[in-house]
Amino acid sequence: MRHPRIITPLPGPRAEALIALDSRYVSPSYTRVYPLVAERAEGLWVTDPDGNEFLDFTSGIAVCATGHCHPRVVEAIKDQADRLLHMSGTDFYYTPQIILAEKLSSLVPGGGHRKVFFGNSGAEAVEAAFKLARWHTRRELNIAFFGAFHGRTMGALSLTASKAIQKRNYSPLVPGITHIPYPYCYRCPQGLCYPRCDVACVRWLEDTLFRTTVPPDEVAAIFVEPIQGEGGYIVPPAEFHRELQRLAGNYGILLVADEVQSGMGRTGKMFAMEHFGVEPDIMALAKGIASGLPLGAMVARAEIMNWEAGSHASTFGGNPLACRAALATIELIEESLMANAAARGEQLMNGLREMQKSIECLGDVRGKGLMVGVELVKDRVTKERASRWRNEVIRKAFARGLLLLGCGDNTIRFCPALTVSAEEVDVGLDMFEESVRSVAG
């Protein structure tokens, strides 16, 4: 069984030199939690310039769905690089983009005729959905949720409500967006509990907001993450999305699912909305779609994507290399990785819940497939958040050779590649437990 190998103090001398150079020339706006310098990677294993080897349970923030440098993805990229690097799908046609659009149209929940707009990132996919919703409905208002992260471009940032620092000094943002509570049923800090907590937020939207301040016939779209990512890997109650779809349909409002982090097999299904039996009008995809290459896609019902030529475009969106990588990635996900994500995710959550029995500071464990979060709390009864402990656990894990990331106020996210093996899950769990015990006893 392979284990991480740490042979120098972290960061090592070569990594330290590169970090110093980075601090001199790279934007200080980036958020680096610990000093990892990635030199090369394969599967779930990352090597730094000093030869230290790490087990990666981040997959580049849920991007490298097939693991780092999967040979079939690399082969597809190399083959395409010999054929065509760029022609701009905005002005010309080329095979990989057309074939990928056809494939994505066939995958999204609900079937029917779908069309695809290609960009380079999740933020661009959300931005395109934002613009399309306004174009199609001729309405100006939109609804989004507290805790949501939709991206950092101005439109996507306006929909985001994750951290205040992300918006500081950027006002005015796009107007006409109202944020409402997301159903955090495991803690319910909003105090909105109706007789059925699973639909409380939707009922509040319909009974209070639409009745008092936001005319529903002026709302273009509701933007929602099936499972909140940056907000804390929050899995909503079963009825929430179905009630949201019902409400949207009643008022002619488009339902936009941001599947940037939750899509492409990560939750054990191709898209997280499939767990809830919901068919969104528009979907935003990115991250794991091309297993490391920059690609975003906005998929909408054909009758909704009725904007005219010149309404929106992207020079590099859906470039040939990224499209070939995406086709190879989807093929692998359909063959076996979606099933592996479900099985390994269950193993991971069972391991964390077993760990929970003897470690008081481990709070709620939640997730779907390989989109798993565990909270750090000072007390499981009051559920007082332990943000400082969370950050220290992540740093201790790095020192041992395990790469993790946080989300929300006090949650650690586990989003390894969909190729993760049972043995790698066990190694990761052991190292995580050691890290937690070293911080909280």
Steps between C-alpha positions, in 0.01 A plus 500: 500500500644837398541771764610864484873558525630816667879525476564870571356765729197658332544694289828352382780725367393488135135553582592784735696675225205475262260630765728801554498565125122463494460759775703742290312461171158335552179669615464501880124445463545123475422294811765242588433312823832315510824514298449224245690542173383239249771384260338191350208273577344167406171359618452619859870563564674837477877551517662832589836632368683353800369147445235500772195292403145588608164322487263748336146506638426833326540402132581865426174616663291219349642558151713195418207259493700218339803564719813688405621434145277202424667325205184495285438869558864582428488286184191687378667837565820397320308366202297820474812716539637343183177579313365840607572729794263788433252639249248677732161336509348848508575554130573154360404135540713206616421141584589463874276790605202373298536141624537614862189720475304203370631283784418751775153552356436128531623481861306771682194397703166507325607432146348710225685726265779695673758746375842584643702819538871448570725717717823447691389470862215461744468875543461539123236225490304675776546837332360357178202352686440837669494679164290234327237508777459875457495472122240226487262627768549877449494519881756683715485339846667183624506285814809334652591353839708592800811285512507467121816529293445554128826661393697825508411681177266791569174325415595171668638693798170682534329162537763380747437535875779295650749740661484878534867538402415371152283811443690761699585813296326371185167680536278576330434147386224390263170617650175310535628192686335387824667240720293266715591227754617158380353212704770420754272244662778342705536823699215725382648833614244694295216421740265448206372158599149447373330171587715348225853629522590364156284756320525790747728714282281454193184581690661810646596610147146451373299612804715793614747625241275471195209648693686798649809612308586301185233477226529141372399600147818712483735217606700349216666211680580325824868401521573208732774248570354149535752452782664815628875482441694794639216554748591180687406195289140539611259229381145640514198298613346271239198714414678835473595493131170346393310775682730761344428360154126507569512861613712609203264331257196666657638847432680446169839531671799309361675256735878518453707222659865585568659155463851640463629309804234233544470381140684253277462188714632645825193411706461148359264623228597704196327806652406561861148614405428141401500408870201729543309408185514857368546617139645853495429737212868601484815334636849645555787251473878526537771366738496122443368521145844489335707354785747787523459704184306829513145448378157622604164413349153648537232253391141615450179378346506591132191719521670704774830543317331720241736797506616640167845485341737742672311501831778317681826331397842380613823494300660210685192328646473138393846491344589174321743374767254550787215342303704189420603476865134532602388224263767267641403600856129435447575163344700397808234630739228302323710184481584460869587819687144601587445164668837525673411846631185359659681203657806690622282784624303258715826355633631848579184612680479175698861545606441857611188404694687221674773749588234734633414255779832555677588856397277760660600788268374326185154637433262441213616264222309550176528465126423301189755280325845661515364839602535455877530753780567464873464782750742586777310601813596581858197316632268261315203600715514876436682451165717804571716544192875443529640688201849533645518126569381430145783704350756344733385148410547581131853624566585194712369274225724676248802447727419128495455496121121521462352784295163634621301822466240676710159639410238688693598630844626178655465216248773289344415381151601166355487507120762255372511390138229256397779246440585476871548142618371336818859482627554872437179584687627298798838675491331839483269418791790384718699815429197721559433335836863551603477865402176560691629330814822702486297821506202425725607196698 
